[in-house]
Amino acid sequence: MPNYLELIQSKVFSLENLLSAINVWKFKDNKIVFTNGCFDILHRGHIEYLAKAASLGNKLVIGLNTDESVRKNKGKNRPVQDEYSRALILSSLKFVDAVILFNETTPDNLIKLIKPDFLVKGGDYKVENIVGSGFVNSYGGQVVVIEYLNNFSSSSIITKI
């Protein structure tokens, strides 16, 4: 019988292990899709966005803000869920291949190390404002903006509570 918890946990990568996996994936001609975020309270908007992102390539890598990074970006009352919980929830999605935590306020350094084929953000971003877009375009990668699903956000869910 499969050990699903171990399978899920194995999708949360250290940087060293992720870079090794990416080298193997690229050697096998897999297309790497990268996106990032806090994913504090996973909701329908996240699921649709991530599913569409995953459909662009063969491997979906999610850069996940650490708790410290979320506080820097969103304020002292965030995140609602700790980084390990958020990472485990994301890794349980079938179409997610890797989750990597990053402590900076942006994933710029991570994007430069991964060199994804596709850099993806939601429709609340403009291509020219997406961190890493110039770098990804410089080597022929694609920057993709996926349409934003209105009325679905962690902040709006928290406000309702």
VMD Tcl script that builds the backbone (N, CA, C; Angstrom):
set m [mol new atoms 483]
animate dup $m
set s [atomselect $m all]
$s set {name element resname resid chain x y z} {
  {N N MET 1 A 0.843 -1.183 0.000}
  {CA C MET 1 A 0.000 0.000 0.000}
  {C C MET 1 A 0.891 1.250 0.000}
  {N N PRO 2 A 0.501 2.242 -0.774}
  {CA C PRO 2 A 1.316 3.462 -0.823}
  {C C PRO 2 A 1.235 4.242 0.489}
  {N N ASN 3 A 2.316 4.895 0.822}
  {CA C ASN 3 A 2.330 5.781 1.978}
  {C C ASN 3 A 2.137 7.200 1.448}
  {N N TYR 4 A 0.910 7.653 1.452}
  {CA C TYR 4 A 0.577 8.938 0.843}
  {C C TYR 4 A 1.209 10.112 1.579}
  {N N LEU 5 A 1.332 10.023 2.889}
  {CA C LEU 5 A 1.948 11.114 3.625}
  {C C LEU 5 A 3.408 11.277 3.213}
  {N N GLU 6 A 4.125 10.170 3.075}
  {CA C GLU 6 A 5.523 10.257 2.625}
  {C C GLU 6 A 5.612 10.818 1.213}
  {N N LEU 7 A 4.683 10.418 0.353}
  {CA C LEU 7 A 4.653 10.931 -1.013}
  {C C LEU 7 A 4.472 12.460 -1.008}
  {N N ILE 8 A 3.529 12.923 -0.217}
  {CA C ILE 8 A 3.272 14.360 -0.129}
  {C C ILE 8 A 4.494 15.082 0.434}
  {N N GLN 9 A 5.054 14.557 1.515}
  {CA C GLN 9 A 6.217 15.184 2.141}
  {C C GLN 9 A 7.416 15.228 1.194}
  {N N SER 10 A 7.518 14.243 0.321}
  {CA C SER 10 A 8.656 14.191 -0.611}
  {C C SER 10 A 8.599 15.291 -1.665}
  {N N LYS 11 A 7.459 15.952 -1.801}
  {CA C LYS 11 A 7.330 17.045 -2.766}
  {C C LYS 11 A 7.782 18.391 -2.189}
  {N N VAL 12 A 8.084 18.434 -0.888}
  {CA C VAL 12 A 8.610 19.647 -0.264}
  {C C VAL 12 A 10.134 19.517 -0.297}
  {N N PHE 13 A 10.756 20.339 -1.134}
  {CA C PHE 13 A 12.175 20.186 -1.457}
  {C C PHE 13 A 13.068 21.185 -0.723}
  {N N SER 14 A 14.282 20.755 -0.446}
  {CA C SER 14 A 15.355 21.693 -0.095}
  {C C SER 14 A 15.845 22.265 -1.425}
  {N N LEU 15 A 16.550 23.372 -1.392}
  {CA C LEU 15 A 17.045 23.979 -2.622}
  {C C LEU 15 A 17.969 23.028 -3.373}
  {N N GLU 16 A 18.880 22.401 -2.668}
  {CA C GLU 16 A 19.829 21.486 -3.304}
  {C C GLU 16 A 19.113 20.333 -4.004}
  {N N ASN 17 A 18.154 19.731 -3.323}
  {CA C ASN 17 A 17.413 18.612 -3.923}
  {C C ASN 17 A 16.541 19.065 -5.090}
  {N N LEU 18 A 15.975 20.255 -4.979}
  {CA C LEU 18 A 15.159 20.767 -6.073}
  {C C LEU 18 A 16.002 20.995 -7.323}
  {N N LEU 19 A 17.159 21.611 -7.158}
  {CA C LEU 19 A 18.008 21.877 -8.322}
  {C C LEU 19 A 18.465 20.577 -8.985}
  {N N SER 20 A 18.717 19.539 -8.199}
  {CA C SER 20 A 19.064 18.223 -8.762}
  {C C SER 20 A 17.888 17.653 -9.548}
  {N N ALA 21 A 16.699 17.741 -8.963}
  {CA C ALA 21 A 15.504 17.224 -9.641}
  {C C ALA 21 A 15.254 17.988 -10.934}
  {N N ILE 22 A 15.418 19.297 -10.899}
  {CA C ILE 22 A 15.186 20.111 -12.099}
  {C C ILE 22 A 16.173 19.739 -13.200}
  {N N ASN 23 A 17.415 19.479 -12.841}
  {CA C ASN 23 A 18.394 19.039 -13.845}
  {C C ASN 23 A 17.954 17.746 -14.518}
  {N N VAL 24 A 17.442 16.824 -13.737}
  {CA C VAL 24 A 16.949 15.555 -14.296}
  {C C VAL 24 A 15.736 15.816 -15.176}
  {N N TRP 25 A 14.795 16.624 -14.686}
  {CA C TRP 25 A 13.586 16.915 -15.455}
  {C C TRP 25 A 13.926 17.583 -16.779}
  {N N LYS 26 A 14.841 18.532 -16.747}
  {CA C LYS 26 A 15.220 19.225 -17.982}
  {C C LYS 26 A 15.956 18.282 -18.933}
  {N N PHE 27 A 16.792 17.402 -18.396}
  {CA C PHE 27 A 17.491 16.411 -19.222}
  {C C PHE 27 A 16.479 15.535 -19.960}
  {N N LYS 28 A 15.351 15.265 -19.319}
  {CA C LYS 28 A 14.285 14.447 -19.914}
  {C C LYS 28 A 13.320 15.289 -20.749}
  {N N ASP 29 A 13.707 16.544 -21.038}
  {CA C ASP 29 A 12.916 17.469 -21.859}
  {C C ASP 29 A 11.570 17.844 -21.260}
  {N N ASN 30 A 11.465 17.786 -19.945}
  {CA C ASN 30 A 10.256 18.281 -19.290}
  {C C ASN 30 A 10.272 19.798 -19.283}
  {N N LYS 31 A 9.124 20.391 -19.435}
  {CA C LYS 31 A 8.972 21.842 -19.359}
  {C C LYS 31 A 8.614 22.212 -17.923}
  {N N ILE 32 A 9.415 23.106 -17.349}
  {CA C ILE 32 A 9.258 23.497 -15.949}
  {C C ILE 32 A 8.391 24.760 -15.858}
  {N N VAL 33 A 7.360 24.685 -15.041}
  {CA C VAL 33 A 6.474 25.810 -14.781}
  {C C VAL 33 A 6.743 26.265 -13.345}
  {N N PHE 34 A 6.939 27.556 -13.169}
  {CA C PHE 34 A 7.183 28.092 -11.832}
  {C C PHE 34 A 6.168 29.175 -11.516}
  {N N THR 35 A 5.645 29.106 -10.314}
  {CA C THR 35 A 4.829 30.182 -9.773}
  {C C THR 35 A 5.158 30.307 -8.304}
  {N N ASN 36 A 4.667 31.359 -7.700}
  {CA C ASN 36 A 4.968 31.560 -6.289}
  {C C ASN 36 A 3.827 32.281 -5.592}
  {N N GLY 37 A 3.859 32.231 -4.277}
  {CA C GLY 37 A 2.869 32.941 -3.496}
  {C C GLY 37 A 2.886 32.506 -2.052}
  {N N CYS 38 A 1.950 33.077 -1.295}
  {CA C CYS 38 A 1.805 32.761 0.133}
  {C C CYS 38 A 0.876 31.563 0.321}
  {N N PHE 39 A -0.173 31.485 -0.488}
  {CA C PHE 39 A -1.149 30.395 -0.431}
  {C C PHE 39 A -1.575 30.139 1.009}
  {N N ASP 40 A -1.988 31.218 1.682}
  {CA C ASP 40 A -2.271 31.160 3.113}
  {C C ASP 40 A -3.510 30.329 3.424}
  {N N ILE 41 A -4.583 30.589 2.742}
  {CA C ILE 41 A -5.787 29.772 2.882}
  {C C ILE 41 A -6.121 29.303 1.472}
  {N N LEU 42 A -5.878 28.039 1.200}
  {CA C LEU 42 A -6.082 27.516 -0.150}
  {C C LEU 42 A -7.570 27.543 -0.481}
  {N N HIS 43 A -7.909 28.116 -1.631}
  {CA C HIS 43 A -9.304 28.266 -2.024}
  {C C HIS 43 A -9.456 27.974 -3.522}
  {N N ARG 44 A -10.673 28.036 -3.986}
  {CA C ARG 44 A -10.989 27.709 -5.381}
  {C C ARG 44 A -10.142 28.509 -6.371}
  {N N GLY 45 A -9.946 29.790 -6.122}
  {CA C GLY 45 A -9.125 30.606 -7.019}
  {C C GLY 45 A -7.715 30.042 -7.151}
  {N N HIS 46 A -7.134 29.614 -6.025}
  {CA C HIS 46 A -5.801 29.001 -6.068}
  {C C HIS 46 A -5.808 27.711 -6.890}
  {N N ILE 47 A -6.807 26.866 -6.637}
  {CA C ILE 47 A -6.866 25.567 -7.312}
  {C C ILE 47 A -6.975 25.743 -8.830}
  {N N GLU 48 A -7.870 26.615 -9.273}
  {CA C GLU 48 A -8.032 26.827 -10.712}
  {C C GLU 48 A -6.759 27.424 -11.316}
  {N N TYR 49 A -6.177 28.382 -10.627}
  {CA C TYR 49 A -4.939 29.029 -11.080}
  {C C TYR 49 A -3.797 28.011 -11.192}
  {N N LEU 50 A -3.591 27.222 -10.149}
  {CA C LEU 50 A -2.495 26.250 -10.153}
  {C C LEU 50 A -2.720 25.143 -11.183}
  {N N ALA 51 A -3.958 24.706 -11.352}
  {CA C ALA 51 A -4.264 23.677 -12.347}
  {C C ALA 51 A -3.964 24.197 -13.760}
  {N N LYS 52 A -4.339 25.441 -14.032}
  {CA C LYS 52 A -4.055 26.030 -15.346}
  {C C LYS 52 A -2.547 26.205 -15.536}
  {N N ALA 53 A -1.858 26.621 -14.493}
  {CA C ALA 53 A -0.397 26.771 -14.574}
  {C C ALA 53 A 0.260 25.425 -14.868}
  {N N ALA 54 A -0.150 24.398 -14.157}
  {CA C ALA 54 A 0.437 23.058 -14.339}
  {C C ALA 54 A 0.226 22.556 -15.767}
  {N N SER 55 A -0.884 22.934 -16.373}
  {CA C SER 55 A -1.198 22.474 -17.736}
  {C C SER 55 A -0.283 23.066 -18.800}
  {N N LEU 56 A 0.499 24.081 -18.447}
  {CA C LEU 56 A 1.410 24.701 -19.414}
  {C C LEU 56 A 2.664 23.859 -19.679}
  {N N GLY 57 A 3.009 22.996 -18.755}
  {CA C GLY 57 A 4.248 22.227 -18.895}
  {C C GLY 57 A 4.115 20.847 -18.290}
  {N N ASN 58 A 5.261 20.270 -17.925}
  {CA C ASN 58 A 5.271 18.914 -17.366}
  {C C ASN 58 A 5.469 18.879 -15.856}
  {N N LYS 59 A 6.137 19.891 -15.323}
  {CA C LYS 59 A 6.460 19.912 -13.891}
  {C C LYS 59 A 6.115 21.281 -13.314}
  {N N LEU 60 A 5.284 21.286 -12.277}
  {CA C LEU 60 A 4.909 22.532 -11.602}
  {C C LEU 60 A 5.700 22.665 -10.312}
  {N N VAL 61 A 6.454 23.755 -10.221}
  {CA C VAL 61 A 7.231 24.086 -9.028}
  {C C VAL 61 A 6.612 25.332 -8.410}
  {N N ILE 62 A 6.324 25.253 -7.114}
  {CA C ILE 62 A 5.747 26.396 -6.410}
  {C C ILE 62 A 6.765 26.933 -5.412}
  {N N GLY 63 A 7.103 28.210 -5.567}
  {CA C GLY 63 A 7.894 28.911 -4.573}
  {C C GLY 63 A 6.940 29.440 -3.516}
  {N N LEU 64 A 7.136 29.003 -2.281}
  {CA C LEU 64 A 6.221 29.348 -1.196}
  {C C LEU 64 A 6.916 30.267 -0.197}
  {N N ASN 65 A 6.327 31.435 0.032}
  {CA C ASN 65 A 6.885 32.370 1.002}
  {C C ASN 65 A 6.911 31.734 2.394}
  {N N THR 66 A 8.040 31.870 3.093}
  {CA C THR 66 A 8.110 31.429 4.487}
  {C C THR 66 A 7.211 32.325 5.333}
  {N N ASP 67 A 6.997 31.924 6.573}
  {CA C ASP 67 A 6.187 32.741 7.481}
  {C C ASP 67 A 6.772 34.140 7.616}
  {N N GLU 68 A 8.079 34.218 7.762}
  {CA C GLU 68 A 8.742 35.522 7.901}
  {C C GLU 68 A 8.522 36.392 6.667}
  {N N SER 69 A 8.642 35.780 5.506}
  {CA C SER 69 A 8.440 36.502 4.253}
  {C C SER 69 A 6.994 36.994 4.115}
  {N N VAL 70 A 6.046 36.157 4.507}
  {CA C VAL 70 A 4.640 36.554 4.451}
  {C C VAL 70 A 4.404 37.761 5.359}
  {N N ARG 71 A 4.954 37.730 6.574}
  {CA C ARG 71 A 4.782 38.854 7.498}
  {C C ARG 71 A 5.346 40.143 6.903}
  {N N LYS 72 A 6.500 40.040 6.242}
  {CA C LYS 72 A 7.106 41.219 5.611}
  {C C LYS 72 A 6.198 41.773 4.512}
  {N N ASN 73 A 5.566 40.880 3.761}
  {CA C ASN 73 A 4.729 41.300 2.625}
  {C C ASN 73 A 3.299 41.661 3.012}
  {N N LYS 74 A 2.724 40.973 4.012}
  {CA C LYS 74 A 1.292 41.113 4.276}
  {C C LYS 74 A 0.950 41.629 5.668}
  {N N GLY 75 A 1.953 41.752 6.540}
  {CA C GLY 75 A 1.673 42.289 7.870}
  {C C GLY 75 A 1.797 41.263 8.978}
  {N N LYS 76 A 1.795 41.764 10.215}
  {CA C LYS 76 A 2.102 40.924 11.376}
  {C C LYS 76 A 1.056 39.853 11.677}
  {N N ASN 77 A -0.161 40.014 11.187}
  {CA C ASN 77 A -1.205 39.024 11.469}
  {C C ASN 77 A -1.259 37.883 10.447}
  {N N ARG 78 A -0.352 37.873 9.542}
  {CA C ARG 78 A -0.295 36.831 8.526}
  {C C ARG 78 A 1.039 36.118 8.625}
  {N N PRO 79 A 1.151 34.890 8.239}
  {CA C PRO 79 A 0.093 34.051 7.669}
  {C C PRO 79 A -0.822 33.481 8.752}
  {N N VAL 80 A -1.963 33.002 8.317}
  {CA C VAL 80 A -2.895 32.343 9.219}
  {C C VAL 80 A -2.385 30.930 9.507}
  {N N GLN 81 A -1.866 30.275 8.473}
  {CA C GLN 81 A -1.324 28.929 8.613}
  {C C GLN 81 A 0.200 28.983 8.508}
  {N N ASP 82 A 0.873 28.119 9.260}
  {CA C ASP 82 A 2.333 28.112 9.235}
  {C C ASP 82 A 2.849 27.555 7.906}
  {N N GLU 83 A 4.124 27.814 7.632}
  {CA C GLU 83 A 4.718 27.462 6.343}
  {C C GLU 83 A 4.695 25.959 6.062}
  {N N TYR 84 A 4.920 25.139 7.075}
  {CA C TYR 84 A 4.909 23.689 6.844}
  {C C TYR 84 A 3.500 23.224 6.469}
  {N N SER 85 A 2.485 23.754 7.146}
  {CA C SER 85 A 1.100 23.393 6.814}
  {C C SER 85 A 0.762 23.804 5.390}
  {N N ARG 86 A 1.138 25.026 5.020}
  {CA C ARG 86 A 0.858 25.508 3.667}
  {C C ARG 86 A 1.595 24.664 2.624}
  {N N ALA 87 A 2.843 24.302 2.922}
  {CA C ALA 87 A 3.634 23.479 1.987}
  {C C ALA 87 A 3.008 22.093 1.821}
  {N N LEU 88 A 2.592 21.500 2.923}
  {CA C LEU 88 A 1.998 20.162 2.875}
  {C C LEU 88 A 0.683 20.170 2.103}
  {N N ILE 89 A -0.135 21.192 2.324}
  {CA C ILE 89 A -1.414 21.298 1.612}
  {C C ILE 89 A -1.171 21.426 0.113}
  {N N LEU 90 A -0.244 22.294 -0.291}
  {CA C LEU 90 A 0.066 22.452 -1.720}
  {C C LEU 90 A 0.603 21.158 -2.312}
  {N N SER 91 A 1.499 20.468 -1.567}
  {CA C SER 91 A 2.087 19.236 -2.106}
  {C C SER 91 A 1.080 18.110 -2.254}
  {N N SER 92 A -0.048 18.223 -1.581}
  {CA C SER 92 A -1.048 17.161 -1.696}
  {C C SER 92 A -1.819 17.233 -3.012}
  {N N LEU 93 A -1.657 18.331 -3.733}
  {CA C LEU 93 A -2.337 18.455 -5.026}
  {C C LEU 93 A -1.623 17.595 -6.067}
  {N N LYS 94 A -2.373 16.824 -6.792}
  {CA C LYS 94 A -1.828 15.872 -7.764}
  {C C LYS 94 A -0.924 16.543 -8.796}
  {N N PHE 95 A -1.284 17.737 -9.228}
  {CA C PHE 95 A -0.547 18.393 -10.311}
  {C C PHE 95 A 0.638 19.219 -9.826}
  {N N VAL 96 A 0.926 19.215 -8.533}
  {CA C VAL 96 A 2.094 19.914 -7.985}
  {C C VAL 96 A 3.238 18.915 -7.863}
  {N N ASP 97 A 4.386 19.273 -8.437}
  {CA C ASP 97 A 5.542 18.381 -8.407}
  {C C ASP 97 A 6.560 18.756 -7.348}
  {N N ALA 98 A 6.640 20.038 -7.001}
  {CA C ALA 98 A 7.622 20.477 -6.019}
  {C C ALA 98 A 7.169 21.765 -5.355}
  {N N VAL 99 A 7.439 21.850 -4.059}
  {CA C VAL 99 A 7.220 23.067 -3.299}
  {C C VAL 99 A 8.548 23.413 -2.640}
  {N N ILE 100 A 8.953 24.657 -2.780}
  {CA C ILE 100 A 10.209 25.128 -2.186}
  {C C ILE 100 A 9.926 26.414 -1.420}
  {N N LEU 101 A 10.350 26.441 -0.165}
  {CA C LEU 101 A 10.178 27.648 0.653}
  {C C LEU 101 A 11.267 28.652 0.320}
  {N N PHE 102 A 10.895 29.935 0.315}
  {CA C PHE 102 A 11.908 30.984 0.161}
  {C C PHE 102 A 11.621 32.086 1.159}
  {N N ASN 103 A 12.692 32.656 1.696}
  {CA C ASN 103 A 12.582 33.594 2.799}
  {C C ASN 103 A 12.614 35.065 2.368}
  {N N GLU 104 A 13.026 35.332 1.144}
  {CA C GLU 104 A 13.085 36.708 0.658}
  {C C GLU 104 A 11.668 37.217 0.391}
  {N N THR 105 A 11.548 38.528 0.193}
  {CA C THR 105 A 10.220 39.085 -0.089}
  {C C THR 105 A 9.774 38.777 -1.523}
  {N N THR 106 A 10.723 38.486 -2.422}
  {CA C THR 106 A 10.388 38.088 -3.799}
  {C C THR 106 A 11.158 36.810 -4.149}
  {N N PRO 107 A 10.689 36.089 -5.164}
  {CA C PRO 107 A 11.359 34.853 -5.568}
  {C C PRO 107 A 12.439 35.068 -6.630}
  {N N ASP 108 A 12.934 36.278 -6.774}
  {CA C ASP 108 A 13.879 36.598 -7.842}
  {C C ASP 108 A 15.079 35.643 -7.867}
  {N N ASN 109 A 15.713 35.428 -6.733}
  {CA C ASN 109 A 16.885 34.531 -6.686}
  {C C ASN 109 A 16.506 33.106 -7.064}
  {N N LEU 110 A 15.366 32.654 -6.601}
  {CA C LEU 110 A 14.887 31.301 -6.903}
  {C C LEU 110 A 14.631 31.132 -8.399}
  {N N ILE 111 A 14.025 32.122 -9.012}
  {CA C ILE 111 A 13.752 32.072 -10.449}
  {C C ILE 111 A 15.060 31.974 -11.230}
  {N N LYS 112 A 16.070 32.717 -10.809}
  {CA C LYS 112 A 17.366 32.683 -11.496}
  {C C LYS 112 A 18.042 31.330 -11.366}
  {N N LEU 113 A 17.833 30.645 -10.260}
  {CA C LEU 113 A 18.424 29.312 -10.077}
  {C C LEU 113 A 17.656 28.238 -10.855}
  {N N ILE 114 A 16.346 28.345 -10.877}
  {CA C ILE 114 A 15.497 27.330 -11.521}
  {C C ILE 114 A 15.470 27.483 -13.037}
  {N N LYS 115 A 15.474 28.719 -13.522}
  {CA C LYS 115 A 15.358 29.004 -14.961}
  {C C LYS 115 A 14.168 28.264 -15.585}
  {N N PRO 116 A 12.956 28.598 -15.124}
  {CA C PRO 116 A 11.778 27.883 -15.628}
  {C C PRO 116 A 11.488 28.198 -17.094}
  {N N ASP 117 A 10.811 27.261 -17.739}
  {CA C ASP 117 A 10.344 27.488 -19.104}
  {C C ASP 117 A 9.156 28.443 -19.096}
  {N N PHE 118 A 8.363 28.375 -18.031}
  {CA C PHE 118 A 7.189 29.225 -17.879}
  {C C PHE 118 A 7.199 29.836 -16.483}
  {N N LEU 119 A 7.054 31.135 -16.432}
  {CA C LEU 119 A 6.881 31.866 -15.178}
  {C C LEU 119 A 5.438 32.341 -15.173}
  {N N VAL 120 A 4.687 31.963 -14.149}
  {CA C VAL 120 A 3.250 32.196 -14.153}
  {C C VAL 120 A 2.827 33.011 -12.938}
  {N N LYS 121 A 1.939 33.975 -13.182}
  {CA C LYS 121 A 1.307 34.739 -12.105}
  {C C LYS 121 A -0.162 34.929 -12.459}
  {N N GLY 122 A -0.938 35.376 -11.476}
  {CA C GLY 122 A -2.365 35.584 -11.663}
  {C C GLY 122 A -2.671 36.896 -12.359}
  {N N GLY 123 A -3.892 37.024 -12.809}
  {CA C GLY 123 A -4.339 38.164 -13.595}
  {C C GLY 123 A -4.318 39.495 -12.886}
  {N N ASP 124 A -4.004 39.499 -11.588}
  {CA C ASP 124 A -3.877 40.778 -10.891}
  {C C ASP 124 A -2.481 41.368 -11.103}
  {N N TYR 125 A -1.661 40.721 -11.947}
  {CA C TYR 125 A -0.322 41.205 -12.293}
  {C C TYR 125 A -0.257 41.585 -13.761}
  {N N LYS 126 A 0.618 42.512 -14.076}
  {CA C LYS 126 A 0.953 42.832 -15.465}
  {C C LYS 126 A 2.328 42.242 -15.719}
  {N N VAL 127 A 2.548 41.725 -16.922}
  {CA C VAL 127 A 3.795 41.038 -17.254}
  {C C VAL 127 A 5.017 41.853 -16.844}
  {N N GLU 128 A 5.002 43.150 -17.148}
  {CA C GLU 128 A 6.174 43.985 -16.868}
  {C C GLU 128 A 6.430 44.160 -15.369}
  {N N ASN 129 A 5.443 43.863 -14.534}
  {CA C ASN 129 A 5.611 43.985 -13.080}
  {C C ASN 129 A 5.905 42.666 -12.382}
  {N N ILE 130 A 5.957 41.592 -13.126}
  {CA C ILE 130 A 6.199 40.283 -12.525}
  {C C ILE 130 A 7.694 40.116 -12.257}
  {N N VAL 131 A 8.019 39.841 -11.004}
  {CA C VAL 131 A 9.411 39.626 -10.613}
  {C C VAL 131 A 9.978 38.461 -11.424}
  {N N GLY 132 A 11.117 38.697 -12.062}
  {CA C GLY 132 A 11.782 37.657 -12.849}
  {C C GLY 132 A 11.394 37.620 -14.311}
  {N N SER 133 A 10.422 38.431 -14.717}
  {CA C SER 133 A 9.939 38.356 -16.099}
  {C C SER 133 A 11.034 38.707 -17.109}
  {N N GLY 134 A 11.801 39.736 -16.846}
  {CA C GLY 134 A 12.883 40.112 -17.762}
  {C C GLY 134 A 13.908 39.003 -17.901}
  {N N PHE 135 A 14.248 38.378 -16.784}
  {CA C PHE 135 A 15.222 37.280 -16.797}
  {C C PHE 135 A 14.690 36.095 -17.601}
  {N N VAL 136 A 13.454 35.699 -17.347}
  {CA C VAL 136 A 12.864 34.547 -18.045}
  {C C VAL 136 A 12.773 34.824 -19.543}
  {N N ASN 137 A 12.366 36.020 -19.913}
  {CA C ASN 137 A 12.299 36.382 -21.334}
  {C C ASN 137 A 13.683 36.375 -21.982}
  {N N SER 138 A 14.724 36.683 -21.205}
  {CA C SER 138 A 16.082 36.804 -21.754}
  {C C SER 138 A 16.625 35.495 -22.332}
  {N N TYR 139 A 16.144 34.367 -21.854}
  {CA C TYR 139 A 16.636 33.089 -22.389}
  {C C TYR 139 A 15.556 32.331 -23.174}
  {N N GLY 140 A 14.480 33.021 -23.500}
  {CA C GLY 140 A 13.446 32.410 -24.334}
  {C C GLY 140 A 12.316 31.754 -23.569}
  {N N GLY 141 A 12.311 31.906 -22.246}
  {CA C GLY 141 A 11.193 31.391 -21.465}
  {C C GLY 141 A 9.967 32.264 -21.686}
  {N N GLN 142 A 8.836 31.790 -21.204}
  {CA C GLN 142 A 7.589 32.531 -21.378}
  {C C GLN 142 A 7.044 32.987 -20.030}
  {N N VAL 143 A 6.526 34.195 -20.017}
  {CA C VAL 143 A 5.845 34.719 -18.845}
  {C C VAL 143 A 4.359 34.698 -19.167}
  {N N VAL 144 A 3.586 34.033 -18.316}
  {CA C VAL 144 A 2.171 33.837 -18.579}
  {C C VAL 144 A 1.358 34.412 -17.419}
  {N N VAL 145 A 0.349 35.187 -17.765}
  {CA C VAL 145 A -0.582 35.710 -16.770}
  {C C VAL 145 A -1.886 34.939 -16.940}
  {N N ILE 146 A -2.317 34.294 -15.869}
  {CA C ILE 146 A -3.552 33.513 -15.896}
  {C C ILE 146 A -4.675 34.365 -15.329}
  {N N GLU 147 A -5.787 34.344 -16.015}
  {CA C GLU 147 A -6.930 35.167 -15.626}
  {C C GLU 147 A -7.278 34.979 -14.158}
  {N N TYR 148 A -7.508 36.083 -13.498}
  {CA C TYR 148 A -7.826 36.125 -12.074}
  {C C TYR 148 A -9.280 35.743 -11.868}
  {N N LEU 149 A -9.547 34.857 -10.931}
  {CA C LEU 149 A -10.915 34.463 -10.608}
  {C C LEU 149 A -11.434 35.432 -9.546}
  {N N ASN 150 A -12.356 36.286 -9.930}
  {CA C ASN 150 A -12.865 37.323 -9.021}
  {C C ASN 150 A -13.538 36.729 -7.788}
  {N N ASN 151 A -13.467 37.473 -6.709}
  {CA C ASN 151 A -14.131 37.148 -5.443}
  {C C ASN 151 A -13.544 35.949 -4.706}
  {N N PHE 152 A -12.338 35.542 -5.072}
  {CA C PHE 152 A -11.673 34.460 -4.364}
  {C C PHE 152 A -10.273 34.914 -3.986}
  {N N SER 153 A -10.066 35.210 -2.719}
  {CA C SER 153 A -8.740 35.550 -2.220}
  {C C SER 153 A -8.666 35.205 -0.743}
  {N N SER 154 A -7.465 34.875 -0.275}
  {CA C SER 154 A -7.292 34.577 1.150}
  {C C SER 154 A -7.700 35.772 1.987}
  {N N SER 155 A -7.315 36.971 1.539}
  {CA C SER 155 A -7.637 38.184 2.306}
  {C C SER 155 A -9.142 38.365 2.442}
  {N N SER 156 A -9.901 38.122 1.366}
  {CA C SER 156 A -11.359 38.298 1.466}
  {C C SER 156 A -11.973 37.231 2.367}
  {N N ILE 157 A -11.428 36.025 2.369}
  {CA C ILE 157 A -11.928 34.973 3.261}
  {C C ILE 157 A -11.643 35.353 4.710}
  {N N ILE 158 A -10.442 35.847 4.992}
  {CA C ILE 158 A -10.075 36.259 6.345}
  {C C ILE 158 A -10.976 37.403 6.817}
  {N N THR 159 A -11.268 38.341 5.917}
  {CA C THR 159 A -12.116 39.490 6.261}
  {C C THR 159 A -13.520 39.024 6.655}
  {N N LYS 160 A -14.030 38.008 5.962}
  {CA C LYS 160 A -15.375 37.489 6.274}
  {C C LYS 160 A -15.436 36.864 7.660}
  {N N ILE 161 A -14.305 36.317 8.078}
  {CA C ILE 161 A -14.256 35.650 9.393}
  {C C ILE 161 A -14.230 36.717 10.446}
}
mol reanalyze $m
mol bondsrecalc $m
mol representation Tube
mol addrep $m
